[in-house]
């Protein structure tokens, strides 16, 4: 069990090394080994023993993986929401086009009817 007095040192070592482990490479074993080596050195320089380093690195990797998973799920949910909104907007536009075509057809009938009435009145005169 890691002593609480190491906590600040551990956090500082992780912060120092975190930029060297981009989130998208967390599944790459070589990257994880490199990160482990970097954090092991940083923690070793601060007096943390090797068994604690292994536990710490494992925990950090697990946290990174969970963060990636949650970010991916959040973006997936957001993307699905945008797709739904886009599909609704397309459906609304299609409905507007149908209604516009119906109105145009009805106006055409009205114009034809008015024209016929004018023709009838014109012949009577």
N, C-alpha and C positions, 0 to 999 in steps of 0.2 A: 504494500500500500504506500503510495506516494505521500511523503510528509507535506503538511500544509505550508511549511516554510519554503518548499520548492515551487509553490504555485506561481509566484511572481516570475521566478526564473524561467519556468516552463512556458508561461504565456509570452514572455519576451522572446524566447528562442523560437517559438512557433510563429510569432509575428515577424521575426527577422527572416524566416525561411518561407513563409506562406506565398510570397510573390514568385517563388521559384517552382511552385506547383500549380500551374494553371488548372482551373476547374475541369476543363474539357479533357485533360490528360490523366485524370485520377485513376482510370481503369488500366492505364499502361504500366505493366510491372516495372519496366526500366525507370520510368519517371518516379514511381513510388519508392523504388530502391534508392534513387538519387536523393529524393526528399528525405528519406529515412537517414541516409548517410549525413546529409547536411544538418538535420535536426539533432542527430546523435552527437555530432561534433559540437554543435552549439550548446547542447545540454551537458555534454561531457566537460566542456570548458567551464561550465558553471557548477560542476561537482555532482551532477545527478548520475546515479549508478546505472549500469547497462540494462538491468532487468526492468527498472522503472522507465527507461527510455523506450524499450520495446512496447510496454503498455501505453505510454504516452503517444507514440507514433501510431499505434493501432487505433487508438481513440480518435486522434486527429484525422486519420484517413477515413474512419467511419463517419465522422461528422461531415467531412467534405462530401462524401458520397451521399449522405442524407440531404445536404444542402442542394446538391445537383439534382437529386430526385425531386425535391420540393419545388425548385425553380422550374424544372422541366414540366412538372404537373401544372404549376400555375400558368406558365405560358401556353400549355396545351389547352387548359380551360379557357384562357383568354382568346386563343385562336378560334376555338370552337364557338365562342360567343360572337366573335366578329363574323364568322361564316354564317351563323344563324341570322345575325342582323343584316348581312348582305343579301342572303336568300329572301328574307322578309321584304327588304327594299326592292329587290327584283320583282317579287310577287306583287307588291303594291304598284310598281310601274306597269306591270302587265295588266293589272286590273284597271288602272287609269287609261291605258291604251284601248282596252275593250270598251270602257264607258265612253271614251272620246269617239270611237268608231260608231257606237250606237247613237250618240248625239249627232254626229255628222250624217248618219243615215236618216235620222228623223228630220233634221234640218233640210236635207235634200228633198224629202217627201213634202215638207211644208213649202219649199220654194217651188216645187213642181205644181203643187195644188194652187198656190197663189198665181203662178204663171197661167195655169189652165183657167182660173177664174177671170184673170185679166183678159185672156183671149176671148172668153165667152162674152164678157161685157163689151169688149172692143167690137165684136161681130154684131152685137145687138145695136150698137150705136150706128 
